[in-house]
Amino acid sequence: MKISAIIPAAGSGERYSSFKHKLLEEVNGIPVIIHTINAISAVEEIEDIIICASLDLIEKISEEVKKNNVLKVKKIILGGKTRQESVFKGLKELNKLIEPDKKPDFVLIHDGARPLISVDVIKNTILTALEKNACITAVPVKDTIKRVNNLTGEVIETLNRQELWQIQTPQAFRFAEILKAHELFEGENLTDDSALMEKAGYKVFVSEGSYKNIKITTEEDFKIIQAFLF
């Protein structure tokens, strides 16, 4: 059983207003992206990692990977214009391994901007995927959620909070199935890999994650990350 990991790291970070890219911001002298990679590398079941980065980050991430001696990172490739395109490029890179015994059975996909992911959450995601083929990490929503008419501001309905989950990464899938889903819907712009699986007709299951596993989108998010990592 072989498990590989893909880390999409090609986002523009437009909502992060600092002069420095959010993935290169340092906490305890270590860039955010390395905190993320180290968490993935710490899971013994994962054999190798592909990073899909933007052009301006490839060299810098490569330098940091070498500096921090992260041996499981096998390749840093150019990502796409969208997250979906970046992940698809990572999947195709893994599929280039001609020998069938070297291709992964499962692939774990995790956002580069989620450095607070824990080994336990990753392992639980993998275990559920091994049992049920497709697993996403998520947490139950805490707040009441309403559907609202964006034009008038009128509340349409109050949704049942007991059925609502906030989706995170990592997400783990049988490699052949997630590759097929990406092939089927190439060129679309879905922000979540499990949405592709659902659209392709596959069943997807949830493994409970952590409220701490936030994604850095704004500078406020980074300050929260700092507080947890210090």
C-alpha positions as CSV (number, residue, x, y, z in Angstrom):
1,M,0.0,0.0,0.0
2,K,1.6,3.3,-1.1
3,I,0.4,6.7,-0.1
4,S,1.6,9.9,-1.6
5,A,0.8,13.5,-0.8
6,I,0.2,16.6,-2.8
7,I,0.5,20.1,-1.3
8,P,-1.0,22.9,-3.4
9,A,1.0,26.1,-2.8
10,A,0.3,28.1,-5.9
11,G,-2.3,30.6,-4.5
12,S,-1.7,34.3,-5.2
13,G,-2.4,35.3,-1.6
14,E,-4.2,38.4,-2.8
15,R,-6.2,38.8,0.4
16,Y,-2.9,38.7,2.4
17,S,-1.7,42.2,2.4
18,S,1.8,41.8,3.8
19,F,4.7,42.5,1.4
20,K,5.8,38.9,2.1
21,H,4.0,35.8,0.7
22,K,2.0,34.1,3.4
23,L,3.7,30.7,2.8
24,L,7.1,32.3,3.4
25,E,6.2,34.1,6.6
26,E,8.3,32.7,9.4
27,V,7.2,31.4,12.8
28,N,10.0,30.4,15.1
29,G,12.4,31.0,12.2
30,I,10.7,28.5,10.0
31,P,8.5,29.4,7.0
32,V,4.8,28.5,7.1
33,I,5.2,26.1,4.1
34,I,7.9,24.1,5.9
35,H,5.7,23.8,9.1
36,T,3.1,22.3,6.8
37,I,5.5,20.0,4.9
38,N,7.0,18.8,8.2
39,A,3.6,17.8,9.5
40,I,2.9,15.7,6.4
41,S,6.4,14.2,6.5
42,A,6.0,13.1,10.1
43,V,3.3,10.6,9.0
44,E,5.2,7.4,8.3
45,E,2.5,6.0,6.0
46,I,3.2,8.8,3.5
47,E,6.1,7.9,1.3
48,D,6.6,11.0,-0.9
49,I,5.3,14.5,-1.4
50,I,4.7,16.6,-4.5
51,I,4.5,20.4,-4.1
52,C,2.6,22.5,-6.7
53,A,3.9,26.0,-6.4
54,S,3.6,29.3,-8.2
55,L,6.5,30.4,-10.4
56,D,7.7,33.0,-8.0
57,L,7.8,30.5,-5.1
58,I,9.4,27.4,-6.7
59,E,13.0,28.4,-6.1
60,K,12.3,29.8,-2.6
61,I,10.4,26.7,-1.5
62,S,13.1,24.5,-3.0
63,E,15.8,26.3,-1.0
64,E,13.8,26.0,2.2
65,V,13.2,22.3,1.6
66,K,16.9,21.6,1.1
67,K,17.8,23.9,4.1
68,N,15.4,21.9,6.4
69,N,16.4,18.6,4.9
70,V,12.8,17.4,4.1
71,L,13.6,14.2,2.3
72,K,10.1,13.1,1.4
73,V,9.6,16.0,-1.0
74,K,10.3,14.4,-4.3
75,K,9.5,17.3,-6.6
76,I,8.3,20.9,-6.7
77,I,6.4,21.6,-9.8
78,L,4.7,24.6,-11.4
79,G,1.1,24.8,-10.2
80,G,-1.9,26.1,-12.2
81,K,-4.0,29.2,-12.3
82,T,-6.6,27.6,-10.0
83,R,-6.3,25.2,-7.1
84,Q,-8.1,22.5,-9.2
85,E,-5.5,22.9,-11.9
86,S,-2.6,22.7,-9.5
87,V,-3.9,19.5,-7.9
88,F,-4.5,18.0,-11.3
89,K,-0.9,18.8,-12.3
90,G,0.3,17.1,-9.1
91,L,-1.8,14.0,-9.8
92,K,-0.4,13.8,-13.4
93,E,3.1,14.1,-12.0
94,L,2.5,11.1,-9.8
95,N,0.9,9.2,-12.7
96,K,4.1,9.7,-14.7
97,L,5.7,6.9,-12.7
98,I,5.6,4.2,-15.3
99,E,6.1,1.2,-13.1
100,P,2.7,0.2,-11.7
101,D,4.2,-0.8,-8.3
102,K,5.5,2.8,-7.9
103,K,2.2,4.6,-8.4
104,P,0.3,5.5,-5.2
105,D,-2.8,3.6,-4.1
106,F,-4.0,6.6,-2.2
107,V,-3.2,10.3,-2.3
108,L,-3.5,12.8,0.5
109,I,-4.1,16.5,-0.5
110,H,-3.4,19.2,2.0
111,D,-3.3,23.0,1.6
112,G,0.2,24.6,2.0
113,A,-1.4,27.4,4.0
114,R,-2.7,25.1,6.8
115,P,0.5,24.6,9.0
116,L,-1.4,23.7,12.2
117,I,-2.5,20.3,10.9
118,S,-1.7,17.5,13.4
119,V,-0.3,14.0,12.7
120,D,-3.3,12.5,14.4
121,V,-5.8,14.3,12.1
122,I,-3.8,13.2,9.1
123,K,-3.7,9.6,10.3
124,N,-7.4,9.5,11.0
125,T,-8.1,10.9,7.5
126,I,-5.9,8.2,5.9
127,L,-7.5,5.4,8.0
128,T,-11.0,6.5,6.9
129,A,-9.9,6.7,3.3
130,L,-8.4,3.2,3.4
131,E,-11.7,1.9,4.7
132,K,-14.1,3.9,2.6
133,N,-12.0,5.1,-0.4
134,A,-12.6,8.9,0.0
135,C,-12.3,11.0,3.1
136,I,-12.4,14.7,3.9
137,T,-11.4,16.4,7.1
138,A,-14.1,18.7,8.6
139,V,-15.5,20.1,11.8
140,P,-19.2,20.7,12.8
141,V,-20.2,24.4,12.3
142,K,-20.6,26.3,15.6
143,D,-22.8,29.1,14.4
144,T,-26.3,29.3,13.0
145,I,-26.2,29.4,9.2
146,K,-28.9,31.1,7.1
147,R,-29.4,31.3,3.4
148,V,-29.8,34.9,2.3
149,N,-31.0,36.6,-0.9
150,N,-27.8,38.5,-1.8
151,L,-29.8,41.2,-3.7
152,T,-32.3,42.1,-1.0
153,G,-30.7,40.9,2.1
154,E,-33.8,38.9,3.0
155,V,-33.3,35.6,4.9
156,I,-34.5,32.7,2.8
157,E,-34.2,29.9,5.4
158,T,-32.3,28.8,8.5
159,L,-30.3,25.6,7.8
160,N,-30.1,22.7,10.2
161,R,-26.8,23.2,11.9
162,Q,-26.7,19.5,12.9
163,E,-26.1,18.6,9.2
164,L,-23.5,21.3,8.4
165,W,-19.8,20.8,8.5
166,Q,-16.9,23.1,7.7
167,I,-14.6,21.4,5.2
168,Q,-10.9,21.5,5.6
169,T,-7.9,19.6,4.4
170,P,-6.3,17.1,4.4
171,Q,-8.5,15.0,2.1
172,A,-7.5,11.5,1.0
173,F,-8.7,9.5,-2.0
174,R,-8.0,6.4,-3.9
175,F,-5.5,7.6,-6.5
176,A,-7.1,6.2,-9.6
177,E,-10.5,7.7,-8.6
178,I,-9.4,11.2,-7.8
179,L,-7.4,11.2,-11.0
180,K,-10.4,10.2,-13.0
181,A,-12.6,12.8,-11.4
182,H,-10.0,15.5,-12.3
183,E,-9.9,14.2,-15.9
184,L,-13.7,14.3,-16.2
185,F,-14.0,17.9,-15.0
186,E,-10.7,19.4,-16.3
187,G,-11.0,23.1,-16.8
188,E,-13.7,23.7,-14.2
189,N,-12.9,25.7,-11.1
190,L,-14.1,23.8,-8.0
191,T,-12.3,24.8,-4.9
192,D,-12.6,21.5,-3.2
193,D,-11.4,18.1,-4.5
194,S,-14.2,16.2,-2.8
195,A,-16.7,18.3,-4.8
196,L,-15.1,16.7,-7.9
197,M,-15.5,13.3,-6.4
198,E,-19.1,13.9,-5.6
199,K,-19.8,15.3,-9.1
200,A,-18.2,12.1,-10.5
201,G,-20.6,10.0,-8.5
202,Y,-18.3,8.8,-5.8
203,K,-19.3,8.6,-2.1
204,V,-17.2,10.8,0.2
205,F,-17.0,10.4,4.0
206,V,-16.0,12.8,6.8
207,S,-13.3,12.4,9.5
208,E,-13.5,15.0,12.2
209,G,-10.7,17.5,12.1
210,S,-9.7,20.3,14.4
211,Y,-10.9,23.9,14.8
212,K,-7.3,24.8,15.1
213,N,-6.6,23.7,11.6
214,I,-7.3,27.1,10.0
215,K,-6.1,28.2,6.6
216,I,-4.1,31.4,6.3
217,T,-6.0,33.8,4.1
218,T,-5.6,37.1,5.9
219,E,-2.9,38.7,8.2
220,E,-5.3,38.1,11.1
221,D,-5.2,34.3,10.3
222,F,-1.4,34.5,10.4
223,K,-1.4,36.1,13.9
224,I,-3.6,33.2,15.1
225,I,-1.1,30.7,13.6
226,Q,1.7,32.5,15.4
227,A,0.0,32.2,18.7
228,F,-0.5,28.5,18.3
229,L,3.0,27.7,17.0
230,F,5.0,29.9,19.5
